[in-house]
Amino acid sequence: MKKLLLASAATLATTAAFADGHSPVKMGIILGFTGPLESLAPTMAAGAELAISEVNAAGTLLDGVQIEPVRGDSTCIDAAAATAAAERLVTSEGVAAIMGADCSGVTGSILQNVALPNGIVMISPSATSPGLSTAEDNGLFFRTAPSDARQGVIVTEILQENGVNEIAMTYTNNDYGKGLADAIQANFEAAGGTVTINAAHEDGKADYSAEIGALSAAGGEVLVVAGYVDQGGSGIVRSALDSGAFDTFYFPDGMVSQALEDNFGSEIDGSYGANPGTDSPGAQLFQEMATAEGFDGTQPFSAESYDAAALIMLAMEAAGSTDSADFKDHVMHVANAPGEQILPGELAKAIQIIKDGGDIDYVGASAVELIGPGESAGNYRQITFTDGTLEVVGYR
Amino acid sequence: MEPLNAFVTFANFVLIPATAYGSQLAIGALGVTLIYGILRFSNFAHGDTMAFGTMAVILCTWGLQSVGISFGPLPTALLALPVGIAVTALLLIVTDKTVYRFYRAKKAPPVTFVIASLGVMFVMNGLVRFIIGVDDQRFADGERFVISVRTFREMTGLDEGLAIRTSQAITVVVAVIVVAALFWFLNKTRTGKSMRAFSDNEDLALLSGINPERVVFITWLIVAGLATVAGTLYGLDKSFKPFTYFQLLLPIFAAAIVGGLGNPLGAIAGGFLIAFAEVTITYPLKKVLGYLLPESLEPDGLVQLLSTDYKFAVSFCILLIVLLFRPTGLFAGKSV
């Protein structure tokens, strides 16, 4: 069995290495086409495939290599099914790289069980768990989405700029809420602030008096609500306002929404928050391209998927090879400065610059800037509430 | 001033919310306990009956609002209550004629009724979602506060504020009226007495010429009223969401069982006991003690008995303890 595996791995390596203009190179697109993220997966896949068809139309990648997308289902939650899907793409389809996966849990298991043993580069557009920053990856794993740890830093910065030293915090009782709350607490305390209480709340309950009682008794200048605006988060804000426990709030990404304005109006004047977003011209360009292609480019992580696929192909060009072992070292290089800035729709131009020996700085649809272990620095849109309306005050 | 501040804090975060929540649970538990006492089964469909009644009230409220009728500073929903109760009563009586009467005629054991009510629950569940959808609905209007934190501070000059929402005040007032009316009905009127007789001993009641179908009919009418009132008060105070009403079934049953199933007085006591237990035991005393104790003794920690994560565990622990030591509940209802 081991020999067979070795043999197939060797065959795979040779096919990838000797790929030329005559046989297309395959790129795996592993997303949760079924499962909790099934509503987002189609536009994410469309984003990635848009980048691929753009490069194919130019036909200049590595002097005429065509890229062929192959889809796989990560299911978002079933690690075994995701691993099997990835295994199939790598061993029987022979993909050169993987654009995916989407959810943090399955991304980690595909990385450990398939990408690492086979030496395949993986770029995830949407896995945000802080745990993936420290996962062992031999330089094969990147993501165009920011880690939630990054949001902890952003929250701390914004709070400190507003002169807040003491916060109370409540989070929705699931992996997202807990991970985010822990990241905020760690960063805020490291920066010298005090978290008076970090308490969970359950979604879908109608009575939050006990939670508000506890948060109010602990005290703090600002209440950080790491929840969902359509769920318990709004209930918490409502009771806090009614009982006079807090009048200033900080809203992380799950809370920033039009619904806040509709529910509370001018009652939350002076509160602030931030959610992922960018004002880069690339975002606008990408949306126009997506509309022309017939899908909605404003859907979450669609732009990040375009960028992930684009980075894979540009790194291949920079390395002059479609072998992961060769081009994995070029991903960071093409993504960051120095070099000419590349926006969506300019992939052919980027390939030409690399061919001519120039340097590129891929900006793309989501203003990509890879930091640390190869993850997006993350761009956040800072907002505040004035006179009952949500106002964008800046980007960071 | 310091003891006053301590009391105001405690009242604002514990006494007032728990009293309002307790009243809502008490009216809900009264409905459950009446059905148990007279029809002799645990009605699992009660939470969804409340949702159905509230839905009827909301639809009627929207109708009133669209033609420009309002109730001054009070919520318009109060005007819509009679319509909501009538629609709910109709639904309950149709359900009784089509489902429960069949089993009554067969003298089916109580567990059959319980399972049948589970089926009714799912049907009502679907009906409500089908008509009004699964989302949050807000229908409270009129004045939001009887007294708000800011006015209270300005009035008294205290550091701490106290807020009483209109919905909280209405909840308590309506609860008192409903309970008084129910007790008067059960104890003073001929029909009420015949219902109690039926509940105490069915055979003797039948021998003395009480018409069982009439007793059952009146019971469903009263239950429809209680369920609609409880659901509407709850929705006014928080918000209406079908899923939340389904979950409300647990604390309501806990309240009815702690008080003693079949005993109306027990249902009320149980409602308040569960509500106060959930809010009080998880309340950190840091702020209150900070006002009461001299500065040197002020606590640094939260002085919280249990984290709020455990608030549901608290009510179920009480339930277990009561059932262990007094299987018929605090007010000697029927044994479960």
HADDOCK unambig.tbl for C-alpha pairs under 7 A between the chains (distance, minus, plus):
assign (segid A and resid 200 and name CA) (segid B and resid 309 and name CA) 6.64 0.50 0.50
assign (segid A and resid 204 and name CA) (segid B and resid 244 and name CA) 6.05 0.50 0.50
assign (segid A and resid 205 and name CA) (segid B and resid 244 and name CA) 6.02 0.50 0.50
assign (segid A and resid 206 and name CA) (segid B and resid 238 and name CA) 6.27 0.50 0.50
assign (segid A and resid 206 and name CA) (segid B and resid 244 and name CA) 6.33 0.50 0.50
assign (segid A and resid 209 and name CA) (segid B and resid 13 and name CA) 6.94 0.50 0.50
assign (segid A and resid 209 and name CA) (segid B and resid 17 and name CA) 6.30 0.50 0.50
assign (segid A and resid 209 and name CA) (segid B and resid 279 and name CA) 6.77 0.50 0.50
assign (segid A and resid 210 and name CA) (segid B and resid 278 and name CA) 6.93 0.50 0.50
assign (segid A and resid 210 and name CA) (segid B and resid 279 and name CA) 4.67 0.50 0.50
assign (segid A and resid 210 and name CA) (segid B and resid 282 and name CA) 6.57 0.50 0.50
assign (segid A and resid 210 and name CA) (segid B and resid 283 and name CA) 6.55 0.50 0.50
assign (segid A and resid 210 and name CA) (segid B and resid 308 and name CA) 6.55 0.50 0.50
assign (segid A and resid 211 and name CA) (segid B and resid 308 and name CA) 6.02 0.50 0.50
assign (segid A and resid 213 and name CA) (segid B and resid 13 and name CA) 5.15 0.50 0.50
assign (segid A and resid 213 and name CA) (segid B and resid 283 and name CA) 5.95 0.50 0.50
assign (segid A and resid 214 and name CA) (segid B and resid 283 and name CA) 5.42 0.50 0.50
assign (segid A and resid 214 and name CA) (segid B and resid 284 and name CA) 5.53 0.50 0.50
assign (segid A and resid 217 and name CA) (segid B and resid 284 and name CA) 6.04 0.50 0.50
assign (segid A and resid 217 and name CA) (segid B and resid 285 and name CA) 6.95 0.50 0.50
assign (segid A and resid 217 and name CA) (segid B and resid 286 and name CA) 6.07 0.50 0.50
assign (segid A and resid 217 and name CA) (segid B and resid 287 and name CA) 5.30 0.50 0.50
assign (segid A and resid 218 and name CA) (segid B and resid 286 and name CA) 6.97 0.50 0.50
assign (segid A and resid 218 and name CA) (segid B and resid 302 and name CA) 6.24 0.50 0.50
assign (segid A and resid 242 and name CA) (segid B and resid 163 and name CA) 6.84 0.50 0.50
assign (segid A and resid 243 and name CA) (segid B and resid 12 and name CA) 6.71 0.50 0.50
assign (segid A and resid 243 and name CA) (segid B and resid 149 and name CA) 6.92 0.50 0.50
assign (segid A and resid 243 and name CA) (segid B and resid 162 and name CA) 7.00 0.50 0.50
assign (segid A and resid 243 and name CA) (segid B and resid 163 and name CA) 5.58 0.50 0.50
assign (segid A and resid 244 and name CA) (segid B and resid 149 and name CA) 5.82 0.50 0.50
assign (segid A and resid 244 and name CA) (segid B and resid 161 and name CA) 7.00 0.50 0.50
